[in-house]
């Protein structure tokens, strides 16, 4: 049976790259472009998700143009449901060192690994997620 991976990414071009990488690894993919959709998909498919790859900055909902570090919420929800999660972000370009620090603190508090793939490296993200799911 194929694994189902939830990808949370708001940029269409990045969604296409993520889809290609996930499908090439023989996994099924669900794509959410907002926090609201990610929450709905996690609730609906939580028993079937083998993992989540999330961007860090994307809108809360479709009506909002405000983009924030909502990937932290996705990581927290994944931890709550015991779903392996990795972050695939371009936060190096955002200069967002606070994201790395926040994720490291979460790792310490939860004893769960939260790998980060920088520079929107989807190949690296799926590899890290695969390693994480094998360790789960």
C-alpha positions in Angstrom: 0.0 0.0 0.0 1.2 3.5 -0.9 1.9 6.0 1.9 -0.1 9.2 1.9 2.0 12.4 2.5 0.5 15.7 3.2 2.4 18.6 1.7 1.6 22.1 3.0 2.8 24.7 0.5 1.1 27.8 -0.9 3.2 28.4 -4.0 1.9 26.6 -7.1 5.3 26.1 -8.7 6.6 24.5 -5.4 3.5 22.3 -5.2 4.3 20.9 -8.7 7.9 20.2 -7.7 6.8 18.6 -4.4 4.1 16.5 -6.2 6.7 15.2 -8.7 9.1 14.2 -5.9 6.5 12.6 -3.7 5.0 10.6 -6.6 8.4 9.5 -7.8 8.9 7.9 -4.3 5.7 5.8 -4.9 3.7 7.8 -2.3 0.3 9.4 -2.6 0.1 13.1 -2.0 -2.4 15.5 -0.6 -1.7 19.2 -1.0 -2.9 22.0 1.3 -2.1 25.6 0.6 -3.4 27.1 3.9 -3.3 26.2 7.6 -7.0 25.8 7.6 -6.9 23.2 4.8 -3.9 21.4 6.4 -5.9 21.1 9.7 -8.9 19.7 7.8 -6.7 17.2 5.9 -4.9 16.1 9.0 -8.2 15.5 10.9 -9.7 13.7 7.9 -6.7 11.5 7.0 -4.7 11.3 10.3 -5.0 7.5 10.4 -3.7 7.2 6.9 -1.0 9.8 6.8 2.5 8.4 6.9 4.0 11.9 7.2 3.8 15.6 6.6 6.1 18.0 4.7 5.3 21.6 5.5 6.5 24.9 4.3 6.9 27.5 7.0 5.3 30.6 5.7 1.8 30.4 4.2 -1.7 31.9 4.8 -4.0 30.9 7.6 -7.0 30.6 5.2 -8.0 31.3 1.6 -9.6 34.6 2.4 -6.4 36.0 4.1 -3.5 37.4 2.3 -1.6 37.6 5.5 1.3 35.1 5.4 2.8 34.0 8.7 5.0 31.2 10.1 2.0 28.9 10.2 4.3 25.9 9.6 4.9 25.9 13.3 1.2 25.2 13.9 1.4 22.3 11.4 4.4 20.8 13.2 2.6 21.1 16.6 -0.5 19.4 15.2 1.6 16.6 13.7 3.3 16.1 17.0 0.0 16.0 18.8 -1.2 13.2 16.4 2.1 11.4 16.4 2.6 12.0 12.6 6.2 12.3 11.4 6.8 15.8 10.0 9.6 17.6 8.3 9.9 21.3 7.2 10.8 22.2 3.7 11.3 25.9 3.6 13.2 28.8 2.1 13.7 30.5 5.4 17.4 31.0 4.8 16.2 33.6 2.3 13.8 35.0 4.9 16.6 35.3 7.4 14.3 33.5 9.9 16.8 31.9 12.4 13.9 32.0 14.9 12.3 29.1 13.0 15.3 26.9 13.4 15.5 27.8 17.1 11.7 27.2 17.7 11.9 23.8 16.0 15.0 22.8 18.1 13.2 23.7 21.3 10.2 21.6 20.2 12.6 18.7 19.5 13.9 19.0 23.0 10.5 19.3 24.6 8.9 16.4 22.8 11.9 14.1 22.1 10.8 14.0 18.5 13.0 14.8 15.5 11.8 17.6 13.2 14.1 17.7 10.2 14.5 20.9 8.2 15.2 21.0 4.5 16.4 24.5 3.5 16.3 26.2 0.1 13.1 24.3 -0.9 14.9 21.1 -1.4 12.0 18.7 -1.9 14.3 15.7 -2.6 16.0 16.2 0.7 12.7 16.7 2.5 11.2 13.4 1.2 14.5 11.6 2.1 14.4 13.0 5.6 10.7 12.2 6.0 11.4 8.6 4.8 14.2 8.2 7.4 11.9 9.7 10.0 9.0 7.4 9.3 11.4 4.3 9.3 12.5 5.4 12.8 8.9 5.9 14.0 
